[in-house]
Amino acid sequence: MEMNVGPSFHHVYILLDMDKLSLKMEGRNILMEISWMTFVMIILASYRLTHLIVFDKITEFIRNPFLTQKKDEHNEMKKVPKSNIGYLLTCYWCTGIWSAIFLGGIYLWIPQYAIYLIFVLAIAGGQAILESFVGVNLKRTALYSEEAKELK
């Protein structure tokens, strides 16, 4: 009689295919297959959700209880975290990992409902990236035209 007392570890594999991304466990069937388009949508949605939590004015009420005002070296008031939660809510990298876990998790758990949230956030994320690129270039163009006027 054989008894297995210790924990059993399985290797999880991510298989990259031309048309899909597959998650497999050693000795088991495929856990999930998602298309590359869905994967990109989850990335864009995670980007937008992270930006929404960390930077946007609309979610300031969530961050404010965990922040305090402090003067910096230039004698200007700056909001700084007063706890680890405040740090997590103002750290782009920290919030990004939790956004990815949340969106990836709900997609794996309830994809039929999660896809609606992911779809909207992905569109907003793509738009935000485009707007950042266009906005920077518009400002640069305005700067160049000002410099050109000064040279005349």
Secondary structure by P-SEA (a helix, b strand, c coil): ccccccbbbbbbbbbbcccbbbbbcccccccccccaaaaaaaaaaaaaaaaaacccccccccccccbbbbbccccbbbbbbccaaaaaaacaaaaaaaaaaaaaaaaacccccaaaaaaaaaaaaaaaaaaaaaaaaaaaaaaaaaaaaaac
